[in-house]
Amino acid sequence: MLLTIEAMKMETGLHADRDGVVKAIHVRPGEQIDAKDLLVEIE
């Protein structure tokens, strides 16, 4: 699992669709995000 997103007191885990190494994380814990925000880059 890459990230856990909390919305309306429910947590949803996000999984990668391929293997790789996390190159960059573009969000911080507690930060609000939008549907089209880039959260993580994978090499």
N, C-alpha and C positions, 0 to 999 in steps of 0.2 A: 504494500500500500504506500502511495506517495504522500497523500494529504488526507486530512479529515476536515470536512466542511460542516459547520454548524449553522442551521437555519431553522428558525421557529422551534428551538429547543430540541431539534432532531439532528443527529450526527450522521453524515454520509461519507464513506471512505472512497477516495479516488484511486484507481489502479491504472498502471501504465499498460498500453496495448502492445508493448514490446520491451525487450530487455535493453538495458543501457545504464549509463552513469549520469547522475544528476549534475548538470553543468552549472545551473544557477537557479536560485529560488527568488521569486519576485514579490513575495508577500511576507508579512510578519504576523505572528500570532495576534489574534484579535482584530486584525484589519478587515474592513468591509470590502467586498469585491463585487464586481458586476459579471454578468454571464460571459462576456467576451474578453475578460481580463486574462493576460498571460500569467500563469501561476508558477510554472516550473519549466525549465529547458532540460532536455535529455539528449546526451550524445550517443 
